[in-house]
Each structure stands twice: as C-alpha cells, then as structure tokens.
Amino acid sequence: QVQLVESGGGLVQSGGSLRLSCAASGSIFSRYSMGWYRQAPGKQRELVATITSGGSTYYADSVKGRFTISRDNAKNTVYLQMNSLKPEDTAVYYCNTYPWSAARVSWGQGTQVTVSS
C-alpha cells in the first residue's frame, strides 16, 4: 500500500521561504502526475500545483510566480519550494496524485505551514 509522508513545514514570517518534501513508498511517481494541495482552517482542500511524470507544471493563480513544484522520480519524492510567503498561505499542505482519483491513495498527515504577518 502506498504511503505519503509530507515534511518541511513550519512557522515563517511573511516574505520568507520554505521547502516542502513528500516521500512516497511504492512506485507511483513514475506513473502518475503528482500534486500539492492545501487546506486552511474552515476551508476546503484546494489544489496548489501539479507536475506530470514528464515535468510539465501547473500552478494555481494564487501561488504562480512564488511556488515551484519539482520531482525526483529516483527518490520517489516531490518538492514544493515556496517563496515570498503570505499569511494567506497558512494551511496544512498535502501531496497526492493528480487527480486524486487516478490512484485513490490515502491522504498523509500533511505538514503545517504558518505564515505570520
């Protein structure tokens, strides 16, 4: 069974940077597009960025130009470099396949990102 483990979150001031990592057990990376999602308190989970197996990327308008998604298929790991962080980026960040329905992998525990103003 595939497991996803997110890490790298923390508390950072507005304008700061963080780099999130997501390690997956199993070999899903080479077969699926991967995505980073986030869920803020009281809000629904939303898509932040995606990356195909070939490296093509997509970003939500709210993070375009500030966040960069990348992947290392040899390490079964996907990354999210987050720069120029804003308080509205505060959320729990998760990774999973994109779309989730492609493999229906259970969600990990996520990693908390808190941006102070």
C-alpha positions, 0 to 999 in steps of 0.5 A: 500500500502506498504511503505519503509522508509530507515534511518541511513545514513550519512557522515563517514570517511573511516574505520568507521561504520554505521547502516542502518534501513528500516521500512516497513508498511504492512506485507511483511517481513514475506513473502518475502526475503528482500534486500539492494541495492545501487546506486552511482552517474552515476551508476546503482542500484546494489544489496548489500545483501539479507536475506530470511524470514528464515535468510539465507544471501547473500552478494555481493563480494564487501561488504562480510566480512564488511556488515551484513544484519539482520531482525526483522520480529516483527518490520517489519524492516531490518538492514544493519550494515556496517563496515570498510567503503570505499569511494567506498561505497558512494551511496544512499542505498535502501531496497526492496524485493528480487527480486524486482519483487516478490512484485513490491513495490515502491522504498523509498527515500533511505538514503545517505551514504558518505564515505570520504577518 
